[in-house]
């Protein structure tokens, strides 16, 4: 699933979270993108706070059609659409939020976690964001599926524990560990010398002999880093295009929850 990062004000993010706001209004929309797609939300002045899934986009200048679901009046929509123009009928794009898809992350992430120095003015494409993923384990060794936040993971863990109780299994779990998942993300950010060496070896293999003796020997650090940055950009696009994102992870830290009287209660200590 392709991913888009948007900048959004606190009031609108809260309305999306509550379900009151069903469409996000923008002056433009992604092109050549398959639906549905993930929309990661950067709250202005705060950081990356969550995401929703956009199931389709509607383009129109019939502002009354968007009014109730966008939490904006016709006058506000018209003003936004036609700002800095002499027209009164500019089209807007309504990003339709899939019902039940909105997720608030356990913590706020800096925009640099998606490889950017500053948030977009409106929206931009990014690689799939996985910084929020967590998983659960009953022994702090075997972790399984990933979840969008702790709430989702705890709900699934509790249902599994209750199924153990229902069927009278021995050794019903008494603890649940919620681990933060660091997904593996391949990159070519340190492969510059490998590529340069491969080019030199190619010259040798193809019989250029002494003529290739000093070939690429004067590449500077800045030039190598430039090469690595461009190689990695192409590599990441290739991974996204073909869906080769890694599905495995490691857990570096976790929280512990105790199963008490049918509920999961968090321990005070953190690892």
N, C-alpha and C positions, 0 to 999 in steps of 0.2 A: 504494500500500500504506500503510495507516494504521500509525502508530508509537506504541509505548508505551515509557516510561522506567521502569526498575525500579532499586531500590537492592538491592545484593547484597554479601555478605561475600566477602573474598578467597578463602577456602577453597572456597566454592561456585562462584565464577567459574572457578577453576583446574580444578575437576572437570568443569565444563561444557566448557571448552576441550579437555580430554583425552578427552572422550567418555564418561567414566565416569558422569557424571550426565546422564540422558536426559530427566528431567522436572524442572521447577521448581515447587515447592509454594508456593501462596499461599492466603490466606483468602478472597480475592475474585478476580474476573476482569472484564475489559472486557465491556460489554454492547453490543449492536448493532454488532459489528465483524465484518468479513469475514475469513475465513481464507484463506491464511496472513497473518500480520502480523509486522512487525519489532519486536523487543524490544531496545532499547538499554540497555546495562548500566552503571550507576554503581557502581563499587566503593567501598564505604564508606571514607572517609578519604583517598581517592586522586583519583578523578575518573571520567570516562566512558572505559571501556577497550575496549569492543567491542560486538558484538551477536549475536543469533541470531534465527532465524525460528521462530515458534510456529505449528505446523500445525493444532493443535486443542487443546481444553481439556476435561478430564474432571472431573466433580464426583462425589465419593463420600465415604462415611465408613467404607469398608472399607480401613482403613489398610494392611493386609497387601498389598493390590493395588499400592500405591505404593512399598513398602519398598525393593526391590532397585534400582529405576530412579532413586530419589530420593537414594540414599546416606544415608538416614535409617532408624532402627529404628522398629518399630511404636510403641514407648513414646515415642520422640521426636515422632513424628507426632501421637499422641494428646495429648501434653502441649501441643504447639503449637496444635492445633485447639481444645482445650477450656480454654485459659488464661483465667482470670478468669470462668469459668462453672461451674455446678454439674453440667453435663451431661458425658457421656463419649462422645457420638456426633455431635459437630459435623462437618459436611462440610468437606472441603478441595478445592481446585481444583488439578489437575495440568496445568500448561502443558507440552504435549508439544513437545520441541525437535526440529525437523526435522534429520535426520541430514545431517551435512556442511555445515550452514548457519552454524556458529559462526565468527565473525571477530574476531581481536584487532587493534586499530588500531595504526598505527605509533607513535602517541604518545597521551598521556593528555590529554583535553579537560576544561576546567572546566565545571561544570554551567551556567554563565552562557551558554555557547555554544548552549544550547537555550532561552534566554530565561527561565531560572529563577534565583532567588537562592539556593535551597537544594534539595537532592535530596528526592524524595518519601519518605515513611515506608515505603511499600510500592511503589506504582506510580502513574503518571499518563499521560495522553495528551500527546504533543508533536507538533510538525510534523516531517516527515521529516528525519532527521539526515543531513547530507551532508558534515560537516566532515572526515571521514576519506578522502574520495575522492581518488584519484590517477589519473594517466594516463601513457602513455609515448609517446615520440617518438624517431625516429632522427636528426632534424636540429634538434631544439629549436624547431621552428616549427609543424609540423603534429602536433597531438595528436588522439587519437581517443576511443575508448571509455573509460569510467571504471571503476575497480576499487576494491575495498574496502580494499586495503592494498598496500604495495610488493611483497610476496611474490607476490600474484596478478598484478600488472602485469609483474613480471620473468619469471614463468613464461610468460606469453603472448608477451612480447617475444622470449624465447629460442626458443620454438617457431617464431615467424615467421622469425627469423634462420636457424634450421636448415632451414626450408623453402627459403629462398633458396639455401643451400648444396646442398641435395639436388637441386635442378633447375638447378644451375650458372648461376645468375643472376650478371650482372656487378654489381660494387659492393655486395657483401655488407656490411651495416652493421657498423661497428666500435665504435660507441658507442650507448648507450641513455640517454635522459634520462627520469627519473621526476619528474613535476611534481605539486605539490600543487594540487588544483583548488578554486578559489573559485567555487562555484555562484552564479548570479544568483538573488537572493531579493527579489522585489518587495515593497514595503511602503508604507503610507500614513502613516508617522510624521511626515511634513512637509507633509501635504496639508490641514491645518486651515484655513489662510487661503483655499485654493482653494475649499473647500466653503462657507465663509462668504461669499466673493465671489459664488459661484454663486447663493446664496440672495438676496443683494442684487440681482443682475442679474435674477433671476426676478421680484422685486417690480417692477422697472422695466419689464420686458417685458410684465407683466400690467396695466400702466397705473395703478399706485398712486402714481406721480409723487412730489410733494413729501412725501407722508406717509411714505415710506420713507427719507427723507434721513439719519436717524441710526440706522437699524435695524442692529443688531449692531455698532455702532461702539464699544461699551464692553466688548467681550469681552476678558477679561484673559488673560495668558499662561498661567496655570494652567488656565483654562477651555478655552483652545485646545488645550493639551497633553492635557487630559482627553478632548476630542473626538477628537483624533488617535489616542490609545490605543484608544478604543472602536471607531473606524472600522477601524483596522488589525486588531483582533481578529476582527471580522466578516469582513474581507477574507481573512485567512489561513484561516479556517474554510471560506470559499467556495472558495478555491484547492484546499484539501485534498479537499473534498467532490467536486469535479469533476475532480480529477487534473490541475490546471493548473500544477504545479510546473515550473519552467524546467529544461530539459535541457542548457543551455549554460553554459560556465564560462570563466574565465581562469586562467592559470598565473602565479603571482607568484614562486615559487621552485622549485628543482629540484635533484636529485642526479644525478651523472653516473656511468655504469657502462661499463667497457670490456669488449669481447668478446675473451676470451683463452683459447685452447685449449678451446673449447667451453663456456666458463663466462662469466658476467657478474660482474665484480669492480668494487667501488665505488671511485671515486677519493676521495682524502682531502679535496680542496678542495670547499667548498660555496658555492653562489651565493645 
